[in-house]
Amino acid sequence: MTAPEGRGIAESVSNISTFRILHVSTGNVCRSPITERLTRHALSDRLGDPLTGGLIVESAGTWGHEGAPMEANAEIVLADFGADATGFVGRELLDEHVIRADLVLTATRDHRAQVISMGHSAGLRTFTLKEFTRLVRAIDPATLPDPREGVVERARALVRAAAALRGWLLAPSPDADEVYDPYGAPITFFRSIGDEINQALDPVVTALTGVSARQ
């Protein structure tokens, strides 16, 4: 489930037949690669091949290590979940990534602010991962389009509903919306961050697809 090639501005207009999710962290070697590949893994588990449903998942970093592999401990974390780490290449966050994204999920509030500051009307489709999870939990799935009629339209409706709730459903504390950086930390901390990300992703992927995780 590799995202299509091509990074030109000419390709940046969102395709109505696809829904592009962009995960953002700092270096694009730890948190956002883990989140990207866990999202792909969860979507594959529930949909078979998410690309056939029009879902594309990628990542980038606000200070991204362009062309770098993900951290070795991040690969270990992904292996723990049975997710595929192969072929990953780090990217620096560019305007075109934000323009093309239908949903931007960031590791921290600072990343969210940086994405929004880039413009491109990104405010209504940019959330921290944990913020989006909190908002999604409050949305009645019955109010969303039936996924059997198209996951893309359901995903777009989910983002609109989450944006409408943002001012009403506040975080219990500032730290509640943060996923902390494990860069340079031992594998035990990487694994705790991996668990944190995986738990935050589960209700999001369920809401996107209408399919719960297999037990």
C-alpha atoms as a printed R data frame, in Angstrom:
    type eleno elety resid chain resno       x      y       z
1   ATOM     1    CA   MET     A     1   0.000  0.000   0.000
2   ATOM     2    CA   THR     A     2   2.596  2.518  -1.126
3   ATOM     3    CA   ALA     A     3   1.443  6.062  -1.783
4   ATOM     4    CA   PRO     A     4   1.615  7.073  -5.435
5   ATOM     5    CA   GLU     A     5   4.800  8.706  -6.637
6   ATOM     6    CA   GLY     A     6   4.904 12.344  -7.625
7   ATOM     7    CA   ARG     A     7   5.552 15.383  -5.489
8   ATOM     8    CA   GLY     A     8   4.775 18.236  -7.848
9   ATOM     9    CA   ILE     A     9   2.378 21.049  -7.031
10  ATOM    10    CA   ALA     A    10   0.523 20.237 -10.245
11  ATOM    11    CA   GLU     A    11  -0.613 17.001  -8.604
12  ATOM    12    CA   SER     A    12  -1.625 18.619  -5.341
13  ATOM    13    CA   VAL     A    13  -5.353 19.069  -5.911
14  ATOM    14    CA   SER     A    14  -7.189 16.470  -3.850
15  ATOM    15    CA   ASN     A    15  -8.726 13.664  -5.883
16  ATOM    16    CA   ILE     A    16 -12.389 13.166  -5.048
17  ATOM    17    CA   SER     A    17 -11.978  9.405  -5.410
18  ATOM    18    CA   THR     A    18  -9.239  9.209  -2.775
19  ATOM    19    CA   PHE     A    19  -8.768 10.282   0.821
20  ATOM    20    CA   ARG     A    20  -5.215 11.101   1.856
21  ATOM    21    CA   ILE     A    21  -4.107 10.920   5.494
22  ATOM    22    CA   LEU     A    22  -0.861 12.693   6.411
23  ATOM    23    CA   HIS     A    23   0.909 11.942   9.705
24  ATOM    24    CA   VAL     A    24   3.334 14.624  10.897
25  ATOM    25    CA   SER     A    25   6.055 14.641  13.558
26  ATOM    26    CA   THR     A    26   9.468 16.325  13.777
27  ATOM    27    CA   GLY     A    27  12.120 14.204  12.069
28  ATOM    28    CA   ASN     A    28   9.850 11.710  10.276
29  ATOM    29    CA   VAL     A    29  11.995  8.866  11.589
30  ATOM    30    CA   CYS     A    30  10.155  7.813  14.784
31  ATOM    31    CA   ARG     A    31   6.589  8.843  15.606
32  ATOM    32    CA   SER     A    32   5.139  9.613  12.189
33  ATOM    33    CA   PRO     A    33   6.621  6.500  10.511
34  ATOM    34    CA   ILE     A    34   5.208  4.349  13.314
35  ATOM    35    CA   THR     A    35   1.822  6.050  12.981
36  ATOM    36    CA   GLU     A    36   1.827  5.824   9.180
37  ATOM    37    CA   ARG     A    37   2.645  2.132   9.084
38  ATOM    38    CA   LEU     A    38   0.313  1.204  11.972
39  ATOM    39    CA   THR     A    39  -2.494  3.041  10.170
40  ATOM    40    CA   ARG     A    40  -1.776  1.141   6.965
41  ATOM    41    CA   HIS     A    41  -1.621 -2.125   8.894
42  ATOM    42    CA   ALA     A    42  -4.948 -1.491  10.643
43  ATOM    43    CA   LEU     A    43  -6.648 -0.456   7.396
44  ATOM    44    CA   SER     A    44  -5.341 -3.547   5.628
45  ATOM    45    CA   ASP     A    45  -6.604 -5.723   8.460
46  ATOM    46    CA   ARG     A    46 -10.113 -4.314   8.092
47  ATOM    47    CA   LEU     A    47 -10.419 -3.540   4.385
48  ATOM    48    CA   GLY     A    48  -8.027 -5.973   2.752
49  ATOM    49    CA   ASP     A    49  -6.435 -3.416   0.430
50  ATOM    50    CA   PRO     A    50  -7.158  0.169   1.528
51  ATOM    51    CA   LEU     A    51  -6.110  1.520  -1.873
52  ATOM    52    CA   THR     A    52  -9.123 -0.168  -3.426
53  ATOM    53    CA   GLY     A    53 -11.221  1.915  -1.031
54  ATOM    54    CA   GLY     A    54  -9.322  5.070  -1.943
55  ATOM    55    CA   LEU     A    55  -7.406  5.556   1.313
56  ATOM    56    CA   ILE     A    56  -3.781  6.720   1.040
57  ATOM    57    CA   VAL     A    57  -1.561  7.051   4.133
58  ATOM    58    CA   GLU     A    58   1.760  8.913   4.247
59  ATOM    59    CA   SER     A    59   3.937 10.948   6.616
60  ATOM    60    CA   ALA     A    60   6.432 13.795   6.791
61  ATOM    61    CA   GLY     A    61   8.384 15.787   9.380
62  ATOM    62    CA   THR     A    62   8.495 19.497  10.164
63  ATOM    63    CA   TRP     A    63  12.266 19.077  10.352
64  ATOM    64    CA   GLY     A    64  12.191 15.885   8.323
65  ATOM    65    CA   HIS     A    65  15.354 13.937   7.570
66  ATOM    66    CA   GLU     A    66  14.830 13.799   3.809
67  ATOM    67    CA   GLY     A    67  15.721 10.363   2.450
68  ATOM    68    CA   ALA     A    68  16.534  8.879   5.871
69  ATOM    69    CA   PRO     A    69  15.352  5.452   7.039
70  ATOM    70    CA   MET     A    70  13.200  5.208  10.117
71  ATOM    71    CA   GLU     A    71  14.913  4.593  13.442
72  ATOM    72    CA   ALA     A    72  15.804  0.964  14.144
73  ATOM    73    CA   ASN     A    73  13.717  0.982  17.335
74  ATOM    74    CA   ALA     A    74  10.733  2.215  15.343
75  ATOM    75    CA   GLU     A    75  11.126 -0.787  13.042
76  ATOM    76    CA   ILE     A    76  11.168 -3.081  16.074
77  ATOM    77    CA   VAL     A    77   7.949 -1.519  17.357
78  ATOM    78    CA   LEU     A    78   6.256 -2.047  14.009
79  ATOM    79    CA   ALA     A    79   7.406 -5.664  13.942
80  ATOM    80    CA   ASP     A    80   5.816 -6.133  17.383
81  ATOM    81    CA   PHE     A    81   2.457 -5.236  15.802
82  ATOM    82    CA   GLY     A    82   3.056 -7.236  12.635
83  ATOM    83    CA   ALA     A    83   3.242 -4.030  10.584
84  ATOM    84    CA   ASP     A    84   5.505 -3.587   7.570
85  ATOM    85    CA   ALA     A    85   8.445 -1.182   7.923
86  ATOM    86    CA   THR     A    86  10.045 -1.891   4.548
87  ATOM    87    CA   GLY     A    87  10.634  0.778   1.943
88  ATOM    88    CA   PHE     A    88  10.195  3.735   4.251
89  ATOM    89    CA   VAL     A    89  11.993  6.972   3.305
90  ATOM    90    CA   GLY     A    90  11.882 10.094   5.471
91  ATOM    91    CA   ARG     A    91  10.455 13.322   4.050
92  ATOM    92    CA   GLU     A    92  10.543 16.980   4.982
93  ATOM    93    CA   LEU     A    93   7.053 18.478   5.214
94  ATOM    94    CA   LEU     A    94   6.312 20.560   2.125
95  ATOM    95    CA   ASP     A    95   3.419 22.775   1.123
96  ATOM    96    CA   GLU     A    96   2.259 20.219  -1.415
97  ATOM    97    CA   HIS     A    97   1.889 17.532   1.265
98  ATOM    98    CA   VAL     A    98  -0.485 19.751   3.214
99  ATOM    99    CA   ILE     A    99  -2.371 20.813   0.096
100 ATOM   100    CA   ARG     A   100  -2.951 17.216  -0.962
101 ATOM   101    CA   ALA     A   101  -3.967 15.943   2.488
102 ATOM   102    CA   ASP     A   102  -7.611 15.451   3.405
103 ATOM   103    CA   LEU     A   103  -6.699 14.792   7.045
104 ATOM   104    CA   VAL     A   104  -3.491 15.797   8.834
105 ATOM   105    CA   LEU     A   105  -2.765 14.088  12.154
106 ATOM   106    CA   THR     A   106   0.180 15.429  14.134
107 ATOM   107    CA   ALA     A   107   2.127 14.078  17.086
108 ATOM   108    CA   THR     A   108   1.885 17.284  19.139
109 ATOM   109    CA   ARG     A   109   0.076 20.609  19.362
110 ATOM   110    CA   ASP     A   110   3.233 22.364  18.177
111 ATOM   111    CA   HIS     A   111   3.260 20.264  15.004
112 ATOM   112    CA   ARG     A   112  -0.416 21.070  14.498
113 ATOM   113    CA   ALA     A   113   0.326 24.793  14.818
114 ATOM   114    CA   GLN     A   114   3.183 24.525  12.327
115 ATOM   115    CA   VAL     A   115   0.992 22.778   9.769
116 ATOM   116    CA   ILE     A   116  -1.803 25.321  10.177
117 ATOM   117    CA   SER     A   117   0.691 28.201   9.873
118 ATOM   118    CA   MET     A   118   1.577 26.947   6.389
119 ATOM   119    CA   GLY     A   119  -1.869 28.044   5.242
120 ATOM   120    CA   HIS     A   120  -3.733 26.141   2.528
121 ATOM   121    CA   SER     A   121  -6.957 26.196   4.618
122 ATOM   122    CA   ALA     A   122  -5.456 23.421   6.733
123 ATOM   123    CA   GLY     A   123  -7.071 24.399  10.040
124 ATOM   124    CA   LEU     A   124 -10.296 22.432   9.659
125 ATOM   125    CA   ARG     A   125  -8.507 19.225   8.654
126 ATOM   126    CA   THR     A   126  -5.503 19.293  10.979
127 ATOM   127    CA   PHE     A   127  -5.610 17.737  14.453
128 ATOM   128    CA   THR     A   128  -3.230 16.097  16.833
129 ATOM   129    CA   LEU     A   129  -3.713 12.328  16.706
130 ATOM   130    CA   LYS     A   130  -5.034 12.176  20.259
131 ATOM   131    CA   GLU     A   131  -7.280 15.177  19.730
132 ATOM   132    CA   PHE     A   132  -8.836 13.529  16.687
133 ATOM   133    CA   THR     A   133  -9.318 10.297  18.640
134 ATOM   134    CA   ARG     A   134 -11.144 12.168  21.403
135 ATOM   135    CA   LEU     A   135 -13.424 13.899  18.921
136 ATOM   136    CA   VAL     A   136 -14.094 10.734  16.934
137 ATOM   137    CA   ARG     A   137 -15.191  8.894  20.076
138 ATOM   138    CA   ALA     A   138 -17.950 11.508  20.507
139 ATOM   139    CA   ILE     A   139 -19.342 11.093  16.966
140 ATOM   140    CA   ASP     A   140 -22.299  8.769  16.480
141 ATOM   141    CA   PRO     A   141 -21.292  6.358  13.669
142 ATOM   142    CA   ALA     A   142 -24.934  6.259  12.567
143 ATOM   143    CA   THR     A   143 -24.617  9.894  11.451
144 ATOM   144    CA   LEU     A   144 -21.839  9.008   8.984
145 ATOM   145    CA   PRO     A   145 -22.293  7.640   5.452
146 ATOM   146    CA   ASP     A   146 -22.505  3.863   5.186
147 ATOM   147    CA   PRO     A   147 -18.961  2.603   4.454
148 ATOM   148    CA   ARG     A   148 -20.416  0.031   2.050
149 ATOM   149    CA   GLU     A   149 -21.310  2.973  -0.181
150 ATOM   150    CA   GLY     A   150 -17.760  4.342  -0.093
151 ATOM   151    CA   VAL     A   151 -15.123  4.798   2.595
152 ATOM   152    CA   VAL     A   152 -13.868  8.070   1.091
153 ATOM   153    CA   GLU     A   153 -17.155  9.910   1.571
154 ATOM   154    CA   ARG     A   154 -17.426  8.507   5.101
155 ATOM   155    CA   ALA     A   155 -13.892  9.735   5.880
156 ATOM   156    CA   ARG     A   156 -14.673 13.226   4.611
157 ATOM   157    CA   ALA     A   157 -17.839 13.357   6.728
158 ATOM   158    CA   LEU     A   158 -15.860 12.195   9.773
159 ATOM   159    CA   VAL     A   159 -13.374 15.061   9.412
160 ATOM   160    CA   ARG     A   160 -16.180 17.603   9.060
161 ATOM   161    CA   ALA     A   161 -17.923 16.240  12.165
162 ATOM   162    CA   ALA     A   162 -14.696 16.272  14.198
163 ATOM   163    CA   ALA     A   163 -13.941 19.859  13.174
164 ATOM   164    CA   ALA     A   164 -17.427 20.928  14.286
165 ATOM   165    CA   LEU     A   165 -16.861 19.393  17.731
166 ATOM   166    CA   ARG     A   166 -13.387 20.814  18.347
167 ATOM   167    CA   GLY     A   167 -14.456 23.878  20.356
168 ATOM   168    CA   TRP     A   168 -16.897 21.877  22.460
169 ATOM   169    CA   LEU     A   169 -14.840 18.877  23.489
170 ATOM   170    CA   LEU     A   170 -11.651 20.136  25.075
171 ATOM   171    CA   ALA     A   171  -8.693 18.091  26.279
172 ATOM   172    CA   PRO     A   172  -8.663 17.334  30.016
173 ATOM   173    CA   SER     A   173  -5.097 18.699  30.146
174 ATOM   174    CA   PRO     A   174  -2.606 20.198  27.667
175 ATOM   175    CA   ASP     A   175  -0.522 17.018  27.742
176 ATOM   176    CA   ALA     A   176  -3.501 14.848  26.830
177 ATOM   177    CA   ASP     A   177  -3.064 15.678  23.139
178 ATOM   178    CA   GLU     A   178   0.679 15.007  22.984
179 ATOM   179    CA   VAL     A   179   2.639 11.986  21.748
180 ATOM   180    CA   TYR     A   180   6.152 12.478  23.089
181 ATOM   181    CA   ASP     A   181   9.289 11.990  21.026
182 ATOM   182    CA   PRO     A   182  11.135  8.710  21.694
183 ATOM   183    CA   TYR     A   183  14.137  9.704  19.564
184 ATOM   184    CA   GLY     A   184  17.310  8.438  21.237
185 ATOM   185    CA   ALA     A   185  15.359  6.612  23.953
186 ATOM   186    CA   PRO     A   186  15.633  2.890  24.774
187 ATOM   187    CA   ILE     A   187  13.361  0.355  23.126
188 ATOM   188    CA   THR     A   188  11.116  0.192  26.203
189 ATOM   189    CA   PHE     A   189  10.092  3.820  25.698
190 ATOM   190    CA   PHE     A   190   9.639  3.283  21.957
191 ATOM   191    CA   ARG     A   191   7.316  0.389  22.750
192 ATOM   192    CA   SER     A   192   5.273  2.499  25.166
193 ATOM   193    CA   ILE     A   193   4.913  5.173  22.466
194 ATOM   194    CA   GLY     A   194   3.949  2.487  19.961
195 ATOM   195    CA   ASP     A   195   1.234  1.221  22.313
196 ATOM   196    CA   GLU     A   196   0.025  4.790  22.838
197 ATOM   197    CA   ILE     A   197  -0.197  5.431  19.103
198 ATOM   198    CA   ASN     A   198  -1.878  2.101  18.410
199 ATOM   199    CA   GLN     A   199  -4.528  2.726  21.054
200 ATOM   200    CA   ALA     A   200  -5.218  6.191  19.660
201 ATOM   201    CA   LEU     A   201  -5.500  4.861  16.112
202 ATOM   202    CA   ASP     A   202  -7.963  2.059  16.847
203 ATOM   203    CA   PRO     A   203 -11.139  4.185  17.230
204 ATOM   204    CA   VAL     A   204 -10.060  6.361  14.313
205 ATOM   205    CA   VAL     A   205  -9.676  3.426  11.933
206 ATOM   206    CA   THR     A   206 -12.937  1.929  13.200
207 ATOM   207    CA   ALA     A   207 -14.741  5.203  12.510
208 ATOM   208    CA   LEU     A   208 -13.137  5.559   9.071
209 ATOM   209    CA   THR     A   209 -13.979  2.064   7.916
210 ATOM   210    CA   GLY     A   210 -17.021  1.114   9.981
211 ATOM   211    CA   VAL     A   211 -15.179 -2.111  10.836
212 ATOM   212    CA   SER     A   212 -13.944 -2.957  14.332
213 ATOM   213    CA   ALA     A   213 -10.559 -4.549  14.924
214 ATOM   214    CA   ARG     A   214 -10.465 -8.322  14.831
215 ATOM   215    CA   GLN     A   215 -10.022 -9.809  18.269
